[in-house]
């Protein structure tokens, strides 16, 4: 079985197992997703989703966050950890959106990458979820499971994993597949206690088939 054949098999099975592949962060507008994904660094999505309603209630728009003192932002997002740097990045990012993009999130990958605090993971998430464009979000679940399945060869570098998956995953499937990796990683392929006996990918997994 080639890597592309393996990828197609994985996609088909996970699509059946998790038909509703959605982002696990709650948001209503594109700029809110940018804020949420920045807060999610080294923090759980559940914690972020408890924090963002407080932040968005006080600062309900790009313009409001752009005008806010970073210290005010930090006071609210502190429970997510790394408060000073996250607040600073959010403040700077919203200012750029306000001053250069008329409060709109650009639908261009390179322009997203140029925003303060936005890396490839965040940019891909926005491109896929908000704009419906091909995207591969290489978070920890995606990287770990891709290696276990032999879709990549013992590679933990997010950029190289992204590039490797782009070669074997149909563009229209990439974003949803990454969401399904997250769902599968939380429900079955748990890092420290994988439930291999109940895994629908067991026979195509390098670890589960041993």
C-alpha positions in Angstrom: 0.0 0.0 0.0 1.4 3.4 -1.0 1.2 6.4 1.3 -1.4 7.9 -1.0 -3.5 4.7 -0.9 -3.1 4.6 2.9 -4.1 8.3 3.2 -7.3 7.6 1.1 -8.1 4.6 3.3 -7.6 6.7 6.5 -9.8 9.5 5.1 -12.6 7.2 4.2 -12.7 5.5 7.6 -12.4 8.6 9.7 -15.0 10.3 7.6 -17.4 7.5 8.5 -16.4 7.5 12.1 -16.6 11.3 12.5 -18.9 12.6 9.9 -19.1 16.1 11.4 -15.5 17.4 11.2 -15.5 20.9 12.8 -13.0 23.1 14.5 -13.1 22.5 18.3 -12.7 26.2 19.1 -15.9 28.2 19.3 -16.1 31.4 17.2 -18.6 33.3 15.1 -16.3 35.6 13.1 -12.9 35.1 11.4 -11.1 37.6 13.7 -12.4 35.7 16.7 -10.9 32.5 15.4 -7.5 34.3 15.1 -7.8 35.3 18.7 -8.9 31.9 19.9 -6.1 30.0 18.1 -3.5 32.3 19.5 -4.9 31.7 23.0 -4.9 27.9 22.4 -1.1 27.7 22.3 -0.1 25.5 25.2 -3.7 25.7 26.5 -6.7 23.5 26.1 -9.5 24.4 23.7 -12.0 24.1 26.6 -10.1 26.7 28.6 -10.0 29.0 25.6 -13.7 28.6 25.1 -14.4 29.6 28.7 -12.2 32.7 28.3 -13.1 34.2 24.9 -16.7 35.0 25.7 -15.4 37.3 28.5 -12.9 38.9 26.1 -15.4 39.3 23.3 -18.1 40.7 25.6 -15.7 43.5 26.7 -14.2 44.0 23.3 -16.8 42.9 20.7 -15.0 44.0 17.5 -11.7 44.2 15.8 -11.7 48.0 16.4 -12.4 47.5 20.1 -9.6 45.1 20.6 -7.3 47.3 18.5 -7.9 50.2 20.8 -7.6 48.2 24.0 -4.7 48.4 26.3 -2.8 45.1 26.2 -2.9 45.0 30.0 -6.7 44.9 29.8 -6.5 42.0 27.4 -4.0 40.2 29.5 -6.2 40.5 32.6 -8.9 38.5 30.8 -6.8 36.0 29.0 -4.4 35.3 31.9 -6.0 31.8 32.6 -4.9 30.6 29.2 -1.2 31.0 30.2 1.5 33.1 28.6 -0.7 36.1 29.2 1.7 39.0 28.4 2.8 37.6 25.0 -0.6 36.4 23.9 -2.2 39.8 24.9 0.6 41.6 23.0 0.1 39.5 19.9 -3.7 39.9 19.9 -3.4 43.6 20.4 -0.9 44.0 17.5 -2.8 41.6 15.2 -6.1 43.5 15.7 -4.4 46.8 15.1 -3.1 45.6 11.8 -6.5 44.3 10.8 -8.1 47.6 11.8 -5.5 49.8 10.1 -4.6 47.9 7.0 -7.6 45.6 6.3 -10.7 47.6 7.3 -11.3 45.2 10.2 -11.5 42.2 7.8 -9.4 39.1 7.9 -7.5 38.6 4.6 -8.2 35.4 2.7 -4.6 35.2 1.5 -2.2 32.8 3.2 0.9 35.0 3.0 -1.0 38.0 4.3 -2.3 35.9 7.2 1.2 34.7 8.0 2.4 38.3 8.1 0.0 39.2 10.9 1.5 39.4 14.4 1.3 36.1 16.3 0.0 34.1 13.3 1.9 31.1 12.3 1.3 28.4 9.6 -1.1 26.4 11.9 -3.3 29.5 12.6 -3.2 30.6 8.9 -4.1 27.2 7.7 -7.0 26.9 10.2 -8.4 30.2 9.0 -7.9 29.4 5.3 -9.7 26.0 5.7 -12.4 26.8 8.2 -13.3 30.4 7.3 -12.6 30.5 3.6 -13.0 26.9 2.6 -9.7 26.7 0.9 -7.3 23.7 0.9 -5.4 23.6 4.2 -3.4 21.2 6.4 -3.3 22.1 10.1 -0.4 20.3 11.6 -1.2 20.4 15.3 0.1 17.8 17.8 -2.7 15.3 17.0 -2.1 15.5 13.2 1.7 15.1 13.6 1.5 12.2 16.0 -1.2 10.2 14.2 0.3 10.8 10.8 3.6 9.3 12.0 1.8 6.3 13.6 -0.1 5.7 10.3 3.1 5.9 8.3 1.8 8.9 6.3 5.1 10.6 7.2 8.3 9.0 8.2 9.3 9.7 11.8 9.1 13.4 11.3 7.8 15.8 14.0 8.5 19.1 12.2 5.2 20.8 11.5 6.2 22.3 8.2 7.7 19.1 6.8 4.6 17.1 7.9 2.4 19.7 6.2 4.3 19.5 3.0 4.3 15.6 3.1 0.6 15.4 3.7 -0.1 17.8 0.9 1.5 15.3 -1.5 -0.8 12.5 -0.6 -4.0 14.0 0.7 -6.6 15.4 -1.8 -6.8 19.2 -1.3 -10.5 19.2 -0.6 -10.0 16.6 2.2 -7.0 18.1 4.1 -8.8 20.5 6.4 -11.5 18.0 7.5 -8.9 15.3 7.9 -7.0 17.3 10.4 -10.1 18.0 12.4 -10.8 14.3 12.4 -7.3 13.6 13.6 -8.0 15.9 16.6 -11.3 14.1 17.3 -9.7 10.6 16.9 -6.7 11.7 19.0 -9.0 12.7 21.8 -11.4 9.8 21.7 -9.3 6.8 20.7 -5.7 7.4 19.7 -4.9 9.0 23.0 -1.2 9.8 23.4 -0.5 8.0 26.6 -3.3 5.4 26.6 -4.3 4.6 23.0 -7.4 2.4 22.6 -6.0 0.3 19.8 -8.5 -2.5 20.2 -11.3 -0.2 19.2 -9.5 1.8 16.6 -10.9 1.8 13.1 -7.4 2.4 11.7 -5.7 -0.5 13.6 -4.9 -2.6 10.5 -3.3 0.4 8.6 -1.5 1.7 11.7 2.2 0.9 12.1 1.7 0.7 15.8 -1.6 -1.0 16.0 -0.8 -3.7 13.5 2.2 -5.0 15.4 
